[in-house]
Amino acid sequence: MTGFCEKECRNTVKIDSLNNESEKLSDLLFFIVKGIAVVNTSLRSNGIGSKDADRFIPEALYVTVTNTNFQSSVISDYINSAVRLKSKLISEAEKNGIPLPEYNEVGFSPEFDEYTRCADKISLDNEDFQAASVKSVVACAVRGAASYVYHVWRIGYESDDIYELMQLALTEISDPLMDENGIVRSISYSADCCLRAISFIDMANIHTFGEPEQTWVNLEAGNNPGILVSGHDLKDLEDLLKQSRGKGIDIYTHSDLMPANCYHKLKKYKHFVGNYGNSWWRQQEDFDAFNGPILMTSNCLIVPKGNYCYVNRLYTTNTAGCPGATHILAYKKWHKKSKDFSEIIEHAKNCRPPEKIDHGTVLAGFSHHQLLDRAEIIAEKLSSGMIKKIVMIAGCDGNVKLQNYFTGFARSLPYDNIVITAGCVKFRFNKYNFGEIDGIPRIIDVGQCNDVFSIILFANKLTEVCGMENINDLPIEYHIAWSGQKAITLMMAFLSRGIRKIHIGPSTEGFIPVNVIEILNCIYGQDAVKGDYRSMGSYRDQFIANEVPEIFQNV
């Protein structure tokens, strides 16, 4: 076994050298997908849009999301499919006499053996800085929305409206001469697409997996061998639970999939025992300690490096891919078909139980109706002054020193404040004991990043119950933590709904250009987006030396 691990670790050096190539190929794939969107938008406007394009675009976009797929050969296969599909759509346009915009994305058609070299030719360096900045932000927003659309499609739901908005946004940012009107349209299309996407996945998940329920999620490792499921895909988790029942192994979630422990239809599986580990960026430590196989169902994947030797236990599926890992395919590439998880199940039987790295429980499951049912009670507490403020902390966590901000920020809030959280940023503070206010938990976990739609519904309900005319009159402070495309998706969804004074950060560096914030504030109103937490003064000690909290639960 030791010899195998040593060989495996040596291979990670080769794996690491492929990352740059996979990034270039992802950029090329995105460029060609934009061309598909441009052509299909023209076809749709003439009543002959392609359903194949509608379904392909979200999946291909998901492949290009950061930390999703590191396998150059797989990305090249997607590029092959994209080139063929775009050629087919162009032929359809020519046959019907439909003129197409003369954008580079439309005419560009690389040869198979020149993909990596061609990727270097699609730079935006010569573009106007303002237009390039907006295009970058819109691209991130649409990619995040595409991930939600793909998960929804996997459980049997589609929306022509979302497909259209997504492709309209991509068409606008493909215009090399995008003017101010084009900037406004691209932002508007992408914002509306993001809001509809998070609404759609909320509906689809509840219809498929039942209502989330208030649940104390177990954090302790059991004594049986296990399989750790990471990513965001609930259907894969359900299929694995069905196939592994009675096999003597336990199933755990990791990171942003933790809220799956709260869905009514998933909780019935007795071998679904809880959550293991922490935020996605700490997965190398968590996966190494788990001892059993890991199933990565979507993005938030890190290629094993250094002394972390678990690639032989790593399985990927859907759009995720990692060199050296085993990829699990569907029986058929269609959303209602289950996959064969027998290989990973048999693998788990021969593994040691996970190491015990945590203890206790965390409270979760306040998505949708669980949160709405508390709106009137919370309104009463606000009216009486027992609760002074509601602070939303949602978004993405990451291995960035500034993210320590959220540990201190959440813990520094006055006792008459409650926190509503979604996404993996919660792992910065959710293992502390925050107590409650007259039966209302001070940390209300609504779920994954996409579950922020429950927060929007809650704000709508609270506005009504409190007799207010404007949602922005509520004592709710909105904070979106950045570390990925989906954080921009959340920001755009809130803007589309009319929510203002959204704090993003803790720093805008590496997240969103300052000039784009200015543009958003011109479109949606002054201070619609606030760009740097450190200017707020609400928490002075932005850098916390020790970010790993001691667990106090059920106290």
C-alpha positions as CSV (number, residue, x, y, z in Angstrom):
1,M,0.0,0.0,0.0
2,T,2.8,2.4,0.8
3,G,4.4,1.8,-2.6
4,F,1.2,2.6,-4.3
5,C,0.8,5.8,-2.4
6,E,4.4,6.9,-3.3
7,K,3.7,6.2,-7.0
8,E,0.4,8.1,-6.7
9,C,2.1,11.2,-5.2
10,R,4.7,11.3,-7.9
11,N,1.9,11.3,-10.4
12,T,0.4,14.5,-8.8
13,V,3.3,16.4,-10.2
14,K,2.2,15.5,-13.7
15,I,-1.4,16.3,-12.8
16,D,-0.4,19.7,-11.6
17,S,1.4,20.4,-14.9
18,L,-1.9,19.8,-16.8
19,N,-3.8,22.5,-14.9
20,N,-2.7,25.4,-17.1
21,E,-3.6,23.5,-20.3
22,S,-7.1,22.6,-18.9
23,E,-7.6,26.3,-18.1
24,K,-6.8,27.4,-21.6
25,L,-9.1,24.7,-23.1
26,S,-11.9,25.8,-20.8
27,D,-11.5,29.4,-22.1
28,L,-11.6,28.1,-25.6
29,L,-14.8,26.1,-24.8
30,F,-16.4,29.1,-23.4
31,F,-15.5,31.1,-26.4
32,I,-17.1,28.6,-28.8
33,V,-20.2,28.2,-26.5
34,K,-20.7,32.0,-26.8
35,G,-20.8,31.5,-30.6
36,I,-23.4,28.8,-30.2
37,A,-25.5,31.2,-28.1
38,V,-25.2,33.9,-30.8
39,V,-26.4,31.6,-33.6
40,N,-29.1,30.0,-31.6
41,T,-30.4,33.4,-30.5
42,S,-30.8,34.4,-34.2
43,L,-32.5,31.1,-34.9
44,R,-34.8,31.5,-31.9
45,S,-35.8,35.0,-33.0
46,N,-37.0,33.4,-36.3
47,G,-38.9,30.6,-34.5
48,I,-36.5,27.7,-35.1
49,G,-34.2,27.7,-32.0
50,S,-32.4,24.5,-31.2
51,K,-33.3,22.4,-28.1
52,D,-30.0,20.6,-28.5
53,A,-28.2,24.0,-28.1
54,D,-30.4,24.9,-25.1
55,R,-29.3,21.7,-23.3
56,F,-25.7,21.7,-24.3
57,I,-24.9,25.3,-23.4
58,P,-25.5,25.0,-19.6
59,E,-23.6,21.7,-19.4
60,A,-20.6,23.0,-21.4
61,L,-20.6,26.3,-19.3
62,Y,-20.5,24.2,-16.1
63,V,-17.4,22.5,-17.4
64,T,-15.7,25.9,-17.6
65,V,-16.6,26.9,-14.0
66,T,-13.4,27.2,-11.9
67,N,-12.3,24.0,-10.1
68,T,-14.7,21.8,-12.0
69,N,-12.7,19.9,-14.7
70,F,-9.0,19.5,-15.0
71,Q,-8.9,16.8,-17.7
72,S,-7.8,18.3,-21.0
73,S,-9.0,15.3,-23.0
74,V,-12.5,15.6,-21.6
75,I,-12.6,19.4,-22.2
76,S,-11.4,18.7,-25.8
77,D,-14.3,16.3,-26.3
78,Y,-16.7,19.1,-25.2
79,I,-14.9,21.5,-27.7
80,N,-15.4,18.9,-30.4
81,S,-19.1,18.7,-29.6
82,A,-19.4,22.5,-29.5
83,V,-17.7,22.9,-32.9
84,R,-20.0,20.4,-34.5
85,L,-23.1,21.8,-32.9
86,K,-22.2,25.4,-33.9
87,S,-21.5,24.2,-37.5
88,K,-24.9,22.5,-37.6
89,L,-26.7,25.6,-36.4
90,I,-24.9,27.9,-38.9
91,S,-26.0,25.5,-41.7
92,E,-29.6,25.8,-40.4
93,A,-29.4,29.6,-40.5
94,E,-28.0,29.6,-44.0
95,K,-30.7,27.2,-45.2
96,N,-33.4,29.5,-43.8
97,G,-31.7,32.7,-45.0
98,I,-31.1,34.0,-41.5
99,P,-28.3,36.5,-41.3
100,L,-25.8,36.0,-38.4
101,P,-23.7,38.7,-36.6
102,E,-20.1,38.8,-37.8
103,Y,-18.7,38.1,-34.4
104,N,-15.4,36.1,-34.0
105,E,-17.2,33.6,-31.8
106,V,-19.5,32.7,-34.7
107,G,-16.8,32.3,-37.4
108,F,-14.1,30.7,-35.2
109,S,-13.6,27.0,-35.9
110,P,-10.4,25.5,-34.6
111,E,-8.8,22.3,-35.7
112,F,-8.8,19.4,-33.2
113,D,-5.0,19.3,-32.9
114,E,-4.7,23.0,-32.4
115,Y,-7.0,23.6,-29.5
116,T,-4.4,24.6,-27.0
117,R,-2.6,26.9,-29.4
118,C,-5.9,28.4,-30.5
119,A,-6.9,29.2,-26.9
120,D,-4.1,31.8,-26.8
121,K,-5.7,33.7,-29.7
122,I,-9.0,34.6,-27.9
123,S,-7.5,37.2,-25.5
124,L,-9.6,40.2,-24.7
125,D,-6.6,42.5,-24.2
126,N,-7.5,44.7,-27.1
127,E,-11.0,45.4,-25.9
128,D,-12.2,48.6,-24.1
129,F,-11.5,48.2,-20.4
130,Q,-15.0,49.0,-19.3
131,A,-16.6,46.5,-21.8
132,A,-14.1,43.8,-21.0
133,S,-14.8,44.2,-17.3
134,V,-18.5,44.0,-17.7
135,K,-18.1,41.0,-20.0
136,S,-16.0,39.2,-17.4
137,V,-18.6,39.7,-14.7
138,V,-21.6,38.8,-16.9
139,A,-19.7,35.6,-17.9
140,C,-19.2,34.6,-14.3
141,A,-22.8,35.3,-13.5
142,V,-24.1,33.2,-16.4
143,R,-21.7,30.3,-15.6
144,G,-23.0,30.2,-12.1
145,A,-26.6,30.2,-13.3
146,A,-25.7,27.5,-15.8
147,S,-24.6,25.2,-13.0
148,Y,-28.0,25.5,-11.4
149,V,-29.8,25.0,-14.7
150,Y,-27.7,21.8,-15.3
151,H,-28.6,20.4,-11.8
152,V,-32.3,21.1,-12.5
153,W,-32.1,19.4,-15.9
154,R,-30.6,16.4,-14.2
155,I,-33.8,15.9,-12.3
156,G,-36.1,16.4,-15.2
157,Y,-36.9,20.1,-15.4
158,E,-36.3,22.7,-18.1
159,S,-37.1,26.4,-18.6
160,D,-37.1,27.9,-22.1
161,D,-37.2,31.4,-20.5
162,I,-33.9,30.7,-18.7
163,Y,-32.3,29.2,-21.8
164,E,-33.3,32.3,-23.7
165,L,-32.0,34.8,-21.1
166,M,-28.7,32.9,-20.8
167,Q,-28.1,33.0,-24.5
168,L,-29.1,36.6,-24.8
169,A,-26.6,37.6,-22.2
170,L,-23.9,35.5,-24.0
171,T,-24.8,37.1,-27.3
172,E,-24.4,40.6,-25.9
173,I,-21.0,40.0,-24.5
174,S,-19.9,38.5,-27.8
175,D,-20.3,41.8,-29.5
176,P,-16.8,43.3,-30.0
177,L,-18.3,46.8,-30.3
178,M,-20.6,46.5,-27.2
179,D,-21.8,50.0,-26.3
180,E,-23.5,51.4,-23.2
181,N,-26.8,50.0,-24.3
182,G,-25.3,46.6,-24.8
183,I,-23.7,46.8,-21.3
184,V,-27.0,47.5,-19.8
185,R,-28.7,44.7,-21.7
186,S,-26.0,42.1,-20.9
187,I,-26.3,42.9,-17.2
188,S,-30.1,42.9,-17.2
189,Y,-30.3,39.6,-19.1
190,S,-27.7,37.9,-16.8
191,A,-29.3,39.3,-13.6
192,D,-32.8,38.1,-14.6
193,C,-31.3,34.7,-15.7
194,C,-29.6,34.3,-12.3
195,L,-32.8,35.1,-10.3
196,R,-34.9,32.7,-12.4
197,A,-32.2,30.0,-12.1
198,I,-32.1,30.1,-8.2
199,S,-35.9,30.1,-8.2
200,F,-36.1,27.2,-10.6
201,I,-33.7,25.0,-8.7
202,D,-35.5,25.7,-5.4
203,M,-38.8,24.5,-6.9
204,A,-37.2,21.5,-8.6
205,N,-35.3,20.3,-5.5
206,I,-38.3,20.5,-3.2
207,H,-40.6,18.7,-5.7
208,T,-38.0,16.0,-6.2
209,F,-36.5,15.5,-2.7
210,G,-39.2,16.9,-0.4
211,E,-39.2,19.9,1.9
212,P,-36.0,20.5,3.8
213,E,-36.6,20.1,7.6
214,Q,-35.0,21.6,10.6
215,T,-32.2,19.1,11.4
216,W,-29.3,18.7,13.7
217,V,-26.7,17.4,11.2
218,N,-24.2,14.9,12.7
219,L,-20.5,15.7,12.3
220,E,-19.0,12.6,13.9
221,A,-17.5,9.8,11.9
222,G,-19.0,6.3,12.5
223,N,-17.4,2.9,12.7
224,N,-18.4,1.6,9.3
225,P,-16.6,2.2,6.0
226,G,-18.0,5.1,4.2
227,I,-18.4,7.1,0.9
228,L,-18.0,10.8,1.0
229,V,-20.1,12.8,-1.5
230,S,-19.0,16.3,-2.3
231,G,-20.1,19.0,-4.8
232,H,-23.8,20.0,-5.2
233,D,-25.7,17.3,-7.1
234,L,-28.6,15.9,-5.0
235,K,-29.7,13.3,-7.7
236,D,-26.3,11.6,-7.6
237,L,-26.5,11.4,-3.8
238,E,-30.0,9.9,-3.9
239,D,-29.0,7.3,-6.5
240,L,-26.0,6.4,-4.4
241,L,-28.1,6.1,-1.2
242,K,-30.6,3.8,-3.0
243,Q,-27.8,1.5,-4.4
244,S,-25.8,1.4,-1.2
245,R,-28.6,0.6,1.2
246,G,-28.0,-2.6,3.2
247,K,-24.3,-2.8,2.1
248,G,-22.7,-2.1,5.4
249,I,-21.4,1.3,4.5
250,D,-22.2,4.8,5.6
251,I,-22.8,7.8,3.3
252,Y,-21.6,11.3,4.3
253,T,-21.8,14.7,2.6
254,H,-19.0,17.2,2.4
255,S,-19.0,21.1,2.3
256,D,-21.8,22.7,0.3
257,L,-23.7,19.4,0.0
258,M,-24.3,19.3,3.8
259,P,-27.9,20.7,3.5
260,A,-28.8,17.4,1.7
261,N,-29.0,15.9,5.2
262,C,-32.2,18.0,5.7
263,Y,-34.3,16.9,2.7
264,H,-37.3,14.9,3.8
265,K,-36.9,12.1,1.1
266,L,-33.2,11.7,1.7
267,K,-33.4,11.6,5.5
268,K,-35.2,8.2,5.3
269,Y,-32.0,6.4,4.5
270,K,-30.6,5.2,7.8
271,H,-27.1,4.8,6.4
272,F,-27.0,8.5,5.5
273,V,-25.3,9.5,8.7
274,G,-24.2,13.1,8.4
275,N,-21.5,15.6,7.2
276,Y,-17.7,15.0,7.3
277,G,-15.2,17.7,7.2
278,N,-15.3,21.4,6.4
279,S,-15.3,23.9,3.5
280,W,-14.3,22.8,0.0
281,W,-10.9,24.4,0.1
282,R,-9.9,22.2,3.0
283,Q,-10.9,19.0,1.1
284,Q,-7.3,17.7,0.8
285,E,-7.1,17.3,4.5
286,D,-10.6,16.0,4.8
287,F,-10.4,13.5,1.9
288,D,-7.1,12.2,3.1
289,A,-8.5,11.5,6.6
290,F,-11.7,10.0,5.3
291,N,-10.0,6.7,4.2
292,G,-12.8,5.7,2.0
293,P,-13.8,6.7,-1.6
294,I,-14.9,10.2,-2.4
295,L,-17.6,11.0,-5.1
296,M,-17.1,14.5,-6.6
297,T,-20.4,15.4,-8.3
298,S,-19.7,19.0,-9.5
299,N,-17.3,21.9,-9.0
300,C,-15.2,22.8,-5.9
301,L,-12.7,20.2,-6.8
302,I,-9.0,20.5,-5.9
303,V,-6.4,18.3,-7.7
304,P,-4.6,16.2,-5.0
305,K,-1.1,17.6,-4.5
306,G,2.0,17.1,-2.4
307,N,1.6,14.4,0.3
308,Y,-2.1,13.9,-0.2
309,C,-2.4,10.5,-1.8
310,Y,-6.1,9.8,-2.2
311,V,-6.5,10.1,-6.0
312,N,-7.0,6.3,-6.2
313,R,-10.1,6.8,-4.0
314,L,-11.4,9.8,-5.9
315,Y,-14.4,9.3,-8.3
316,T,-15.9,12.1,-10.4
317,T,-19.1,12.3,-12.4
318,N,-21.1,14.8,-14.4
319,T,-19.0,17.8,-15.4
320,A,-16.3,17.2,-12.8
321,G,-13.0,15.7,-13.9
322,C,-9.6,15.0,-12.4
323,P,-6.6,13.2,-13.9
324,G,-6.0,9.9,-12.1
325,A,-9.6,9.7,-10.8
326,T,-12.2,7.3,-11.9
327,H,-15.1,8.9,-13.8
328,I,-18.6,7.4,-13.4
329,L,-20.8,7.8,-16.5
330,A,-24.6,7.7,-16.6
331,Y,-26.3,4.6,-18.2
332,K,-27.6,7.1,-20.8
333,K,-26.9,10.7,-21.1
334,W,-30.4,11.8,-20.1
335,H,-31.6,13.4,-16.9
336,K,-33.9,10.7,-15.6
337,K,-31.5,7.7,-15.8
338,S,-29.6,6.5,-12.8
339,K,-25.9,5.8,-12.7
340,D,-24.2,2.6,-11.8
341,F,-22.4,3.3,-8.5
342,S,-21.5,-0.4,-7.9
343,E,-17.7,0.2,-8.4
344,I,-17.5,2.9,-5.7
345,I,-19.7,0.9,-3.4
346,E,-17.5,-2.2,-3.7
347,H,-14.4,0.0,-3.2
348,A,-15.9,1.4,0.1
349,K,-16.4,-2.1,1.5
350,N,-12.6,-2.7,1.6
351,C,-11.7,0.6,3.2
352,R,-11.1,1.6,6.8
353,P,-13.7,3.8,8.6
354,P,-13.1,7.5,8.5
355,E,-10.9,9.1,11.0
356,K,-12.7,11.1,13.7
357,I,-11.9,14.8,13.0
358,D,-15.1,16.4,14.4
359,H,-17.7,15.9,17.1
360,G,-21.2,17.3,17.8
361,T,-23.8,18.6,15.4
362,V,-24.8,21.7,13.5
363,L,-28.3,23.0,13.0
364,A,-29.5,23.4,9.4
365,G,-32.6,22.9,7.2
366,F,-34.3,26.3,7.3
367,S,-34.7,26.5,3.5
368,H,-38.0,27.8,2.0
369,H,-41.1,27.0,4.1
370,Q,-39.1,26.4,7.3
371,L,-38.0,30.0,7.0
372,L,-41.3,31.4,5.8
373,D,-43.1,29.8,8.7
374,R,-41.0,31.8,11.1
375,A,-41.6,35.2,9.3
376,E,-44.4,36.3,11.5
377,I,-42.6,35.3,14.7
378,I,-39.5,37.1,13.6
379,A,-41.6,40.2,12.6
380,E,-42.9,40.2,16.2
381,K,-39.4,40.1,17.6
382,L,-38.4,42.9,15.4
383,S,-41.4,45.0,16.4
384,S,-40.6,44.4,20.1
385,G,-37.0,45.2,19.7
386,M,-35.9,41.7,20.9
387,I,-34.3,41.3,17.4
388,K,-32.7,44.5,16.1
389,K,-31.1,43.3,12.8
390,I,-31.0,40.4,10.4
391,V,-27.6,39.8,8.8
392,M,-27.3,37.7,5.7
393,I,-23.9,36.1,5.2
394,A,-24.0,34.0,2.0
395,G,-21.7,33.0,-0.8
396,C,-18.5,31.2,-1.3
397,D,-15.6,30.3,1.0
398,G,-12.0,30.0,-0.1
399,N,-8.4,29.7,1.0
400,V,-7.9,33.4,1.2
401,K,-6.7,35.2,4.3
402,L,-9.4,37.8,4.0
403,Q,-12.1,35.1,4.4
404,N,-11.1,35.0,8.1
405,Y,-13.1,38.2,8.2
406,F,-16.4,36.3,8.4
407,T,-15.4,34.4,11.5
408,G,-14.8,37.5,13.5
409,F,-17.6,39.5,11.8
410,A,-20.3,36.9,12.7
411,R,-19.0,36.5,16.2
412,S,-18.8,40.2,16.8
413,L,-22.5,40.8,16.0
414,P,-24.6,42.0,19.0
415,Y,-26.7,39.4,20.7
416,D,-29.9,41.0,19.3
417,N,-28.8,40.2,15.7
418,I,-29.5,37.0,13.9
419,V,-27.5,35.6,11.0
420,I,-29.1,33.9,7.9
421,T,-26.5,32.0,6.0
422,A,-26.2,30.0,2.7
423,G,-23.3,28.5,0.9
424,C,-20.0,27.2,2.2
425,V,-19.0,30.6,3.8
426,K,-21.0,29.3,6.8
427,F,-18.1,27.0,7.6
428,R,-16.3,30.0,8.8
429,F,-18.6,30.3,11.8
430,N,-21.3,27.6,11.9
431,K,-19.6,25.4,14.5
432,Y,-19.7,28.1,17.2
433,N,-22.5,28.3,19.7
434,F,-24.4,31.5,18.9
435,G,-27.4,30.6,21.1
436,E,-30.9,31.8,20.3
437,I,-33.3,34.7,20.9
438,D,-36.5,33.5,22.5
439,G,-36.5,30.2,20.5
440,I,-35.1,31.7,17.3
441,P,-31.6,30.4,16.5
442,R,-29.1,33.1,16.0
443,I,-27.6,31.2,13.1
444,I,-30.2,30.2,10.5
445,D,-28.7,28.0,7.8
446,V,-30.9,27.9,4.7
447,G,-28.6,25.6,2.6
448,Q,-26.4,25.8,-0.5
449,C,-25.6,28.9,-2.4
450,N,-28.6,28.4,-4.7
451,D,-30.9,28.3,-1.6
452,V,-30.6,32.0,-1.2
453,F,-33.9,32.1,-3.1
454,S,-35.4,31.1,0.3
455,I,-33.9,34.3,1.7
456,I,-35.5,36.4,-1.0
457,L,-38.9,34.7,-0.3
458,F,-38.4,35.3,3.4
459,A,-37.6,39.0,2.7
460,N,-40.7,39.3,0.6
461,K,-42.9,37.7,3.3
462,L,-41.3,39.8,6.0
463,T,-42.0,43.0,4.0
464,E,-45.7,42.0,3.8
465,V,-46.0,41.0,7.4
466,C,-44.3,44.2,8.6
467,G,-46.6,46.3,6.4
468,M,-43.7,47.8,4.5
469,E,-43.9,49.0,0.9
470,N,-40.2,48.5,0.0
471,I,-38.2,45.4,0.6
472,N,-35.1,47.6,1.3
473,D,-36.8,49.1,4.3
474,L,-36.4,45.9,6.3
475,P,-33.6,45.8,8.9
476,I,-31.7,43.2,6.8
477,E,-28.0,43.6,6.0
478,Y,-26.9,41.7,2.9
479,H,-23.3,40.3,2.7
480,I,-22.1,38.1,-0.2
481,A,-18.7,36.4,0.3
482,W,-16.7,35.9,-2.8
483,S,-14.5,33.1,-4.0
484,G,-16.2,31.9,-7.2
485,Q,-18.6,32.6,-10.1
486,K,-21.6,31.6,-8.0
487,A,-21.1,34.5,-5.6
488,I,-21.6,36.9,-8.6
489,T,-24.7,34.9,-9.6
490,L,-26.1,35.5,-6.1
491,M,-25.3,39.2,-6.3
492,M,-27.0,39.6,-9.7
493,A,-30.1,37.6,-8.5
494,F,-30.5,40.0,-5.6
495,L,-30.2,43.0,-7.8
496,S,-32.8,41.6,-10.2
497,R,-35.2,41.2,-7.3
498,G,-34.8,44.8,-6.4
499,I,-32.6,44.3,-3.3
500,R,-30.1,47.1,-2.7
501,K,-27.1,47.9,-0.5
502,I,-25.5,44.5,-1.1
503,H,-22.0,44.3,0.5
504,I,-19.6,42.1,-1.4
505,G,-16.1,41.2,-0.3
506,P,-14.5,41.5,2.2
507,S,-12.4,43.0,-0.6
508,T,-13.3,43.4,-4.2
509,E,-9.8,42.6,-5.4
510,G,-9.9,39.5,-7.5
511,F,-13.7,39.4,-7.5
512,I,-15.3,42.3,-9.3
513,P,-13.7,45.4,-10.9
514,V,-14.5,48.7,-9.2
515,N,-15.7,50.2,-12.5
516,V,-18.3,47.4,-12.8
517,I,-19.6,48.3,-9.3
518,E,-20.0,51.8,-10.5
519,I,-21.9,50.6,-13.5
520,L,-24.2,48.4,-11.4
521,N,-24.9,51.4,-9.1
522,C,-25.8,53.5,-12.2
523,I,-28.2,50.9,-13.4
524,Y,-29.8,49.8,-10.1
525,G,-29.4,52.9,-8.0
526,Q,-26.8,54.6,-5.8
527,D,-25.1,52.2,-3.3
528,A,-26.9,49.2,-4.8
529,V,-23.6,47.4,-4.4
530,K,-21.0,48.2,-1.8
531,G,-17.6,47.1,-2.6
532,D,-15.3,46.7,0.4
533,Y,-16.2,45.6,3.9
534,R,-13.2,47.2,5.4
535,S,-14.7,50.6,4.8
536,M,-17.8,49.7,6.8
537,G,-16.3,49.9,10.3
538,S,-18.7,47.3,11.6
539,Y,-15.9,44.9,12.4
540,R,-12.4,46.1,12.9
541,D,-10.4,42.9,13.4
542,Q,-10.6,41.6,9.9
543,F,-7.8,39.1,10.3
544,I,-8.3,36.3,12.8
545,A,-5.2,34.3,13.6
546,N,-7.0,31.0,14.4
547,E,-9.9,30.2,12.1
548,V,-10.6,26.7,13.3
549,P,-13.3,26.9,15.9
550,E,-14.0,24.7,18.9
551,I,-17.3,23.0,18.5
552,F,-20.1,23.9,21.0
553,Q,-23.4,22.4,20.0
554,N,-26.8,21.5,21.5
555,V,-26.0,23.8,24.5
